[in-house]
Amino acid sequence: MDLASRLAAAKRVSGQTPVDPAGRHRLDEQPPADAELTVPLPPQQTPQPAIPERPERPAVETGARPTRPASPDERDPLTQLKERATKELYSRLGSRLTDPRLDEEQLHQLVRSELASVVEAQRSPLSSEERQRLIEEVRNDVLGLGPLQVLLDDPEISEIMVNGHDSVYVERAGRLHRSTARFSSEEHLRQIIERIVSRMGRRVDEASPLVDARLDDGSRVNAIIPPLAFHGSALTIRKFAQNPYTVEDLLRFNTMTSEMADLLRACVEAKLNVIVSGGTGTGKTTLLNVLSAFIPGDERIITIEDAIELQLQQEHVVRLESRPPNLEGRGEITIRDLVRNSLRMRPDRIVVGEVRGGETLDMLQAMNTGHDGSLSTVHANSPRDAMSRLETLVLMAGMDLPLRAVREQISSAVDVVIQLSRLRDGTRRITSVTEVHGMEGQTVTLQDIFTFDYAAGTDTATGRFLGRARPTGVRPRFSDHIQELGIPLSPTIFGADAVRAL
């Protein structure tokens, strides 16, 4: 075999252009005349079949998380610029952000002046609209509640639900909607949560991963963080209107009727003990606010709550708030402690935001020992369920009381149960007003005064319920007590049957 044939065979076996071992020149080039050529012969081996390359398996089959595509905010240059400006602002202000010598107005002025210079230092070409958006978002991150501040300022939003840093829902007109607001990271969300609870002297960490707090305007806040919240921190804010709702507002919302409003006004003025019953988010606290507005201004009112939410308009009001335990597990003041203490404060009215434990027994005893006109709320789906719920809560007090004695306490203490419901169309309605008659054997007897008319159906265009609460025609027993006190109450509000009975 000549040289050319051997070179071609070597190329076919190796699949590449051969070079000499010293790497001095390519073997397909003509070597110098005086060079000594040494070409290794190809090994005599049986050719092996080519092994096909193994295809890459999808990430989901190997157990790895599929890569999440970048969100629009992560690709937004303005968001990246905001993060840089926020960090720069924090580094410039330092400890001045927490300086107790600066009031709120001075702190805002300081942030505004420093923020203007920070934005100028970024030297980024921004339109006037983008510049304004950048300044507002940075200011909200430093002084407010970050991306939630815009939602808090929106009067149409009644509730904000954060299900992780990239998932925010809001409630408008009783309906849930996905919001475009989001946090940049889990750390950003935790920073906002800690800012909220620290203002109230509360804490949230791995040792205490859930907390109840409130904002300056009275809005209720609940936060829960990992490890209890598996997919990231969760934050719920139930907003309260800047101006408390009045009975006229509830009439406009069709929550109650004018006849019902007249009856409830007379019940509060006559110092009947009223329990507002309903599920979560049905408006129990809002209705309690409206009922408290009927209390005469010359009476001493003591409110007791887990977190201050009631917005009473009277002057003579003492507001008490429970306290959780400290880091050492000491110093807790419960609702029950506050109810007991309130009895020594010469109250004319005791308003308990919600009974949910052993304080129910103390409240019922107060109602039965001269503290008439008390108001409270309880979680229940109907007036009958409210009676059963009160029984259970009394037993939680740890007193070994017979069941009949508990029911007698309830039937003699509670006069009226107002049931609230949130219907499928998102509206909140008073679906029944019920009188507690007393005991028959082992059973607490109830009598409906108003009930909601579901038979009216719904509007096919809007889906809203067409029904309203209507009188049952039964005249309650406490109407005689109302008349004895000289409180005007027309018998026509109970319906035609009640008028004929007179």
C-alpha positions as CSV (number, residue, x, y, z in Angstrom):
1,M,0.0,0.0,0.0
2,D,1.4,3.4,-1.0
3,L,1.5,6.5,1.2
4,A,-1.7,8.1,-0.1
5,S,-3.7,4.9,0.5
6,R,-2.5,4.6,4.0
7,L,-3.3,8.2,4.8
8,A,-6.8,7.8,3.5
9,A,-7.3,4.6,5.6
10,A,-6.1,6.4,8.7
11,K,-8.6,9.3,8.1
12,R,-11.5,6.9,7.6
13,V,-10.8,5.1,10.9
14,S,-10.1,8.2,13.0
15,G,-12.8,10.4,11.4
16,Q,-10.4,13.4,11.7
17,T,-7.3,14.7,10.0
18,P,-4.4,12.9,11.6
19,V,-1.4,14.7,12.9
20,D,2.0,13.4,13.8
21,P,2.7,12.6,17.5
22,A,4.9,15.6,17.9
23,G,2.1,17.8,16.5
24,R,4.5,19.5,14.1
25,H,2.5,19.3,10.9
26,R,-0.7,17.7,9.4
27,L,-0.3,14.3,7.8
28,D,-2.3,15.3,4.7
29,E,0.3,17.9,4.0
30,Q,3.5,17.1,2.0
31,P,6.2,16.7,4.6
32,P,9.6,18.2,4.1
33,A,11.9,16.1,2.0
34,D,14.4,15.6,4.8
35,A,11.8,14.7,7.4
36,E,11.4,11.1,8.6
37,L,7.8,10.1,8.2
38,T,6.4,7.7,10.8
39,V,2.7,6.8,10.3
40,P,1.0,4.4,12.7
41,L,-1.0,1.7,11.0
42,P,-4.7,1.5,12.0
43,P,-5.4,-1.2,14.5
44,Q,-7.1,-4.2,13.0
45,Q,-10.4,-4.3,15.0
46,T,-13.9,-5.3,14.2
47,P,-15.9,-2.1,13.8
48,Q,-18.4,-1.5,16.6
49,P,-21.9,-0.3,15.9
50,A,-22.5,3.4,16.7
51,I,-24.1,4.0,20.1
52,P,-27.0,6.4,19.7
53,E,-27.0,9.4,22.1
54,R,-29.4,9.1,25.0
55,P,-32.2,11.7,24.7
56,E,-32.5,14.1,27.5
57,R,-35.5,13.3,29.8
58,P,-37.9,16.0,30.8
59,A,-37.3,17.6,34.2
60,V,-40.6,16.3,35.5
61,E,-39.6,12.7,34.9
62,T,-36.3,13.1,36.9
63,G,-38.1,14.5,39.9
64,A,-36.7,18.0,39.4
65,R,-39.0,21.1,39.5
66,P,-39.7,22.4,36.0
67,T,-38.1,25.8,35.5
68,R,-40.6,28.6,36.1
69,P,-40.7,31.1,33.3
70,A,-39.7,34.6,34.2
71,S,-42.6,36.8,35.1
72,P,-43.3,40.1,33.4
73,D,-42.1,42.0,36.5
74,E,-38.8,40.1,36.5
75,R,-38.2,41.3,32.9
76,D,-39.4,44.9,33.7
77,P,-36.4,47.2,33.8
78,L,-38.4,49.7,35.9
79,T,-38.8,47.0,38.6
80,Q,-35.1,46.4,38.6
81,L,-34.5,50.1,38.9
82,K,-37.0,50.3,41.8
83,E,-35.1,47.7,43.7
84,R,-31.8,49.5,43.2
85,A,-33.3,52.8,44.2
86,T,-34.9,51.2,47.4
87,K,-31.6,49.8,48.5
88,E,-29.8,53.1,47.9
89,L,-32.5,54.9,49.8
90,Y,-32.2,52.6,52.8
91,S,-28.4,53.0,52.8
92,R,-28.7,56.8,52.8
93,L,-31.3,57.1,55.5
94,G,-30.0,54.4,57.8
95,S,-31.2,54.7,61.4
96,R,-33.1,57.9,60.7
97,L,-36.0,55.8,59.5
98,T,-36.6,54.6,63.1
99,D,-35.6,57.9,64.8
100,P,-38.3,58.5,67.5
101,R,-37.6,62.3,67.4
102,L,-39.0,62.5,63.8
103,D,-42.8,62.7,63.6
104,E,-44.7,61.3,60.6
105,E,-44.6,64.4,58.5
106,Q,-40.9,65.0,59.1
107,L,-40.2,61.4,58.1
108,H,-42.2,61.7,54.9
109,Q,-40.4,64.9,54.0
110,L,-37.0,63.3,54.6
111,V,-37.9,60.4,52.4
112,R,-39.2,62.6,49.6
113,S,-36.1,64.7,49.5
114,E,-33.7,61.8,49.6
115,L,-35.7,59.8,47.1
116,A,-35.6,62.7,44.6
117,S,-31.7,62.7,44.7
118,V,-31.6,58.8,44.5
119,V,-33.7,58.8,41.4
120,E,-31.6,61.5,39.8
121,A,-28.4,59.5,40.6
122,Q,-29.7,56.5,38.7
123,R,-29.4,58.4,35.5
124,S,-32.0,56.3,33.7
125,P,-34.1,57.7,30.8
126,L,-37.6,57.8,32.3
127,S,-40.8,59.4,31.2
128,S,-42.7,61.6,33.6
129,E,-45.2,58.8,34.1
130,E,-42.5,56.2,34.8
131,R,-40.7,58.6,37.1
132,Q,-43.9,59.2,39.1
133,R,-44.6,55.4,39.3
134,L,-41.0,54.8,40.5
135,I,-41.2,57.4,43.2
136,E,-44.6,56.1,44.5
137,E,-43.5,52.5,44.6
138,V,-40.3,53.2,46.4
139,R,-42.1,55.5,48.9
140,N,-44.6,52.7,49.5
141,D,-41.8,50.2,50.1
142,V,-40.0,52.4,52.6
143,L,-42.9,54.1,54.4
144,G,-46.0,52.1,53.5
145,L,-47.0,48.5,52.8
146,G,-45.3,48.1,49.5
147,P,-47.5,46.8,46.6
148,L,-50.4,46.5,49.0
149,Q,-50.6,50.3,49.6
150,V,-52.4,50.9,46.4
151,L,-55.0,48.3,47.3
152,L,-55.4,49.7,50.8
153,D,-56.1,53.1,49.3
154,D,-58.8,51.8,47.0
155,P,-62.2,52.3,48.7
156,E,-63.9,49.6,46.6
157,I,-61.7,46.9,48.0
158,S,-63.0,45.3,51.2
159,E,-60.4,42.5,51.7
160,I,-56.9,41.7,50.6
161,M,-55.6,38.1,50.6
162,V,-51.9,37.4,49.9
163,N,-51.2,33.7,49.2
164,G,-47.5,34.0,48.7
165,H,-45.3,36.8,47.3
166,D,-46.6,36.3,43.7
167,S,-50.3,35.7,44.4
168,V,-52.6,38.5,45.6
169,Y,-56.4,38.4,45.6
170,V,-58.9,41.2,46.5
171,E,-62.6,41.3,47.3
172,R,-64.8,43.8,45.5
173,A,-68.5,44.0,46.0
174,G,-68.4,40.5,47.7
175,R,-66.5,38.9,44.7
176,L,-62.9,37.7,44.6
177,H,-60.6,38.9,41.9
178,R,-56.9,38.2,41.1
179,S,-54.8,41.4,41.5
180,T,-51.8,42.3,39.4
181,A,-49.9,43.4,42.6
182,R,-47.1,41.2,43.7
183,F,-44.0,41.2,45.9
184,S,-40.6,40.9,44.5
185,S,-39.7,37.9,46.8
186,E,-40.6,36.1,49.9
187,E,-38.2,38.3,51.8
188,H,-40.0,41.4,50.6
189,L,-43.3,40.0,51.8
190,R,-41.9,39.0,55.2
191,Q,-40.5,42.6,55.5
192,I,-44.0,44.1,55.1
193,I,-45.5,41.6,57.6
194,E,-42.9,42.4,60.2
195,R,-43.5,46.2,59.6
196,I,-47.2,45.7,60.3
197,V,-47.0,43.6,63.4
198,S,-44.0,45.6,64.9
199,R,-46.2,48.7,65.0
200,M,-48.6,46.9,67.3
201,G,-45.9,45.5,69.6
202,R,-46.4,42.0,68.2
203,R,-43.9,39.7,66.7
204,V,-43.8,37.0,64.0
205,D,-41.0,34.4,63.6
206,E,-40.5,30.7,63.6
207,A,-41.2,30.4,67.3
208,S,-44.5,32.4,66.9
209,P,-45.4,31.9,63.2
210,L,-49.0,33.3,63.3
211,V,-50.2,36.7,64.6
212,D,-53.3,38.9,64.7
213,A,-52.8,42.6,64.5
214,R,-54.4,45.7,63.1
215,L,-53.5,48.7,61.0
216,D,-53.7,52.3,62.1
217,D,-57.2,52.7,60.6
218,G,-58.5,49.7,62.5
219,S,-58.3,47.2,59.6
220,R,-57.9,43.6,60.8
221,V,-54.6,41.8,59.9
222,N,-53.8,38.1,60.1
223,A,-50.4,36.7,59.1
224,I,-49.0,33.2,59.1
225,I,-45.5,32.3,57.9
226,P,-43.5,29.1,57.2
227,P,-43.3,26.4,58.4
228,L,-47.0,26.6,59.1
229,A,-47.7,28.2,55.7
230,F,-46.3,25.6,53.3
231,H,-46.1,27.6,50.1
232,G,-44.9,30.9,51.6
233,S,-46.2,33.5,53.9
234,A,-49.9,34.3,53.9
235,L,-51.4,37.7,54.8
236,T,-55.1,38.6,55.1
237,I,-56.2,42.2,55.6
238,R,-59.9,43.0,56.3
239,K,-60.4,46.6,55.6
240,F,-62.7,49.0,57.4
241,A,-64.2,52.1,55.9
242,Q,-62.7,55.4,56.9
243,N,-66.1,56.6,57.7
244,P,-68.1,53.9,59.7
245,Y,-71.2,52.6,58.0
246,T,-74.5,53.9,59.3
247,V,-77.9,52.4,59.3
248,E,-78.7,54.4,56.2
249,D,-75.8,52.7,54.4
250,L,-77.1,49.2,55.3
251,L,-80.5,50.2,54.1
252,R,-78.9,51.3,50.8
253,F,-77.0,48.0,50.5
254,N,-80.3,46.1,51.2
255,T,-78.7,44.5,54.2
256,M,-81.8,45.3,56.2
257,T,-85.2,46.8,55.7
258,S,-86.5,50.0,57.3
259,E,-89.0,48.0,59.5
260,M,-86.1,45.9,60.7
261,A,-84.0,49.0,61.4
262,D,-86.8,50.5,63.6
263,L,-87.1,47.2,65.6
264,L,-83.3,47.0,66.2
265,R,-83.2,50.6,67.2
266,A,-85.9,50.0,69.8
267,C,-84.2,46.8,71.1
268,V,-80.9,48.6,71.7
269,E,-82.6,51.6,73.4
270,A,-84.6,49.3,75.6
271,K,-81.4,47.6,76.7
272,L,-82.2,44.1,75.4
273,N,-79.2,41.8,75.1
274,V,-78.4,41.2,71.5
275,I,-76.2,38.5,69.8
276,V,-75.2,39.0,66.2
277,S,-74.6,35.6,64.6
278,G,-73.1,34.8,61.2
279,G,-70.2,33.1,59.3
280,T,-66.8,34.5,58.5
281,G,-67.0,37.7,56.4
282,T,-70.7,38.2,56.7
283,G,-70.4,41.7,58.3
284,K,-71.0,40.9,62.0
285,T,-68.6,43.6,63.2
286,T,-70.1,46.2,60.8
287,L,-73.6,45.5,62.1
288,L,-72.3,45.6,65.7
289,N,-70.9,49.1,64.9
290,V,-74.3,50.2,63.5
291,L,-76.2,48.8,66.6
292,S,-73.8,50.5,69.0
293,A,-74.7,53.8,67.3
294,F,-78.2,53.4,68.8
295,I,-76.8,53.5,72.4
296,P,-77.7,56.8,74.1
297,G,-74.7,59.1,74.5
298,D,-75.1,59.5,78.3
299,E,-74.2,55.8,79.0
300,R,-70.7,54.4,79.8
301,I,-69.7,51.9,77.2
302,I,-66.8,49.4,77.6
303,T,-65.7,47.5,74.5
304,I,-63.6,44.3,74.7
305,E,-61.8,42.9,71.6
306,D,-58.9,40.8,70.5
307,A,-57.9,43.5,68.1
308,I,-59.5,46.9,68.2
309,E,-62.0,47.1,65.4
310,L,-65.2,48.8,66.7
311,Q,-65.6,52.4,65.8
312,L,-68.1,53.8,68.3
313,Q,-69.1,57.4,67.9
314,Q,-70.1,58.1,71.5
315,E,-67.8,60.1,73.8
316,H,-67.9,58.0,77.0
317,V,-66.2,54.8,75.7
318,V,-63.5,52.7,77.2
319,R,-61.8,50.4,74.7
320,L,-60.0,47.3,76.0
321,E,-57.8,45.0,73.9
322,S,-56.4,41.6,74.8
323,R,-52.7,40.9,74.9
324,P,-50.8,37.7,73.7
325,P,-48.0,36.2,75.8
326,N,-44.5,37.5,75.4
327,L,-41.3,35.6,74.4
328,E,-41.2,33.8,77.7
329,G,-44.9,32.8,77.4
330,R,-46.0,35.2,80.2
331,G,-48.1,38.3,80.4
332,E,-51.1,37.1,78.4
333,I,-54.4,39.0,79.1
334,T,-57.4,37.1,77.6
335,I,-60.8,38.3,76.7
336,R,-62.2,36.5,79.8
337,D,-59.8,38.5,82.0
338,L,-61.1,41.7,80.5
339,V,-64.7,40.8,80.8
340,R,-64.2,40.1,84.5
341,N,-62.4,43.3,85.0
342,S,-65.0,45.3,83.1
343,L,-67.6,44.4,85.7
344,R,-65.6,46.5,88.2
345,M,-65.6,49.6,85.9
346,R,-69.2,50.6,86.4
347,P,-70.3,49.8,82.8
348,D,-73.8,50.7,81.5
349,R,-73.1,48.6,78.4
350,I,-70.6,45.9,77.7
351,V,-69.8,45.2,74.0
352,V,-67.7,42.1,73.3
353,G,-66.3,42.0,69.8
354,E,-66.7,38.2,69.6
355,V,-67.1,35.4,72.1
356,R,-65.1,32.4,71.3
357,G,-64.1,30.8,74.6
358,G,-64.7,30.7,78.3
359,E,-65.5,34.4,78.4
360,T,-69.0,33.5,77.2
361,L,-69.9,32.3,80.7
362,D,-68.8,35.6,82.3
363,M,-70.7,37.6,79.7
364,L,-73.9,35.6,80.3
365,Q,-73.5,36.1,84.0
366,A,-73.1,39.8,83.5
367,M,-76.2,39.9,81.4
368,N,-78.1,38.1,84.1
369,T,-76.8,40.3,87.0
370,G,-77.9,43.8,85.9
371,H,-75.7,44.6,83.0
372,D,-78.5,44.7,80.4
373,G,-78.1,46.0,76.9
374,S,-74.9,44.0,76.2
375,L,-73.9,43.3,72.6
376,S,-71.7,40.6,71.1
377,T,-71.1,38.4,68.1
378,V,-70.7,34.7,67.6
379,H,-69.8,32.4,64.7
380,A,-72.9,30.4,63.7
381,N,-75.0,29.6,60.6
382,S,-78.4,30.0,62.1
383,P,-80.1,31.2,65.4
384,R,-80.5,27.6,66.5
385,D,-76.8,27.0,65.8
386,A,-76.0,30.1,67.7
387,M,-77.7,28.7,70.8
388,S,-75.7,25.4,70.5
389,R,-72.5,27.4,69.9
390,L,-73.0,29.4,73.1
391,E,-73.6,26.2,75.0
392,T,-70.3,24.8,73.8
393,L,-68.4,28.0,74.6
394,V,-69.8,28.1,78.1
395,L,-68.6,24.5,78.7
396,M,-65.1,25.6,77.5
397,A,-64.9,27.7,80.7
398,G,-64.0,24.6,82.6
399,M,-67.0,24.8,85.0
400,D,-68.7,21.5,85.6
401,L,-72.2,22.8,85.0
402,P,-75.2,20.6,84.0
403,L,-76.5,21.2,80.5
404,R,-79.9,22.4,81.6
405,A,-78.3,25.0,83.9
406,V,-76.2,26.3,80.9
407,R,-79.3,26.5,78.7
408,E,-81.3,28.3,81.4
409,Q,-78.4,30.9,81.6
410,I,-78.5,31.4,77.8
411,S,-82.3,31.6,77.6
412,S,-82.6,34.1,80.4
413,A,-79.6,36.3,79.3
414,V,-80.1,36.6,75.5
415,D,-83.2,38.4,74.2
416,V,-82.6,38.7,70.4
417,V,-80.4,36.9,67.8
418,I,-79.7,38.6,64.5
419,Q,-78.5,36.3,61.8
420,L,-76.3,37.5,59.0
421,S,-75.5,35.6,55.8
422,R,-73.4,36.2,52.7
423,L,-75.5,35.1,49.7
424,R,-74.3,33.7,46.4
425,D,-74.5,37.0,44.7
426,G,-71.9,38.4,47.1
427,T,-74.4,40.6,49.1
428,R,-74.6,40.5,52.9
429,R,-78.1,40.3,54.3
430,I,-79.9,40.0,57.6
431,T,-81.7,36.7,57.0
432,S,-83.5,36.5,60.3
433,V,-84.3,38.4,63.5
434,T,-85.2,35.9,66.2
435,E,-86.6,36.2,69.8
436,V,-85.4,33.9,72.5
437,H,-88.6,32.9,74.3
438,G,-87.3,30.7,77.1
439,M,-87.1,27.0,78.0
440,E,-89.6,24.2,77.2
441,G,-88.3,21.1,78.9
442,Q,-84.7,20.8,77.9
443,T,-84.9,23.0,74.8
444,V,-84.4,26.7,74.3
445,T,-87.4,28.0,72.4
446,L,-87.0,30.5,69.6
447,Q,-89.5,32.6,67.5
448,D,-88.6,34.2,64.2
449,I,-89.7,37.9,63.9
450,F,-88.2,38.5,60.4
451,T,-87.1,35.9,57.9
452,F,-85.6,36.3,54.4
453,D,-87.8,35.5,51.4
454,Y,-85.7,33.2,49.2
455,A,-88.8,32.3,47.2
456,A,-88.6,35.6,45.3
457,G,-85.8,34.1,43.1
458,T,-82.9,35.9,41.5
459,D,-82.5,38.4,38.7
460,T,-81.5,36.5,35.5
461,A,-79.4,39.4,34.3
462,T,-77.4,40.2,37.4
463,G,-77.8,37.1,39.5
464,R,-78.8,39.1,42.5
465,F,-81.4,37.9,44.9
466,L,-84.7,39.6,44.6
467,G,-86.0,38.6,48.0
468,R,-86.0,40.7,51.2
469,A,-86.5,40.1,54.9
470,R,-90.2,40.0,55.7
471,P,-92.1,40.0,59.0
472,T,-93.5,36.7,60.1
473,G,-96.6,38.3,61.6
474,V,-95.6,37.3,65.1
475,R,-95.5,40.1,67.7
476,P,-92.6,39.5,70.1
477,R,-93.0,39.3,73.8
478,F,-90.4,42.0,74.4
479,S,-92.5,44.6,72.5
480,D,-94.5,45.1,75.8
481,H,-91.3,46.0,77.6
482,I,-90.4,48.4,74.8
483,Q,-93.8,50.2,75.1
484,E,-93.5,50.3,78.9
485,L,-90.3,52.3,78.6
486,G,-92.0,54.8,76.3
487,I,-90.0,53.9,73.2
488,P,-92.0,54.4,70.1
489,L,-92.5,51.3,68.0
490,S,-95.3,50.8,65.5
491,P,-97.0,47.4,65.6
492,T,-97.3,47.5,61.8
493,I,-93.6,46.5,61.4
494,F,-94.5,43.0,62.6
495,G,-97.0,42.5,59.7
496,A,-100.7,42.4,59.3
497,D,-101.2,39.3,61.6
498,A,-99.6,41.1,64.5
499,V,-101.8,44.2,64.0
500,R,-105.0,42.0,64.1
501,A,-103.7,40.3,67.3
502,L,-103.7,43.7,69.0
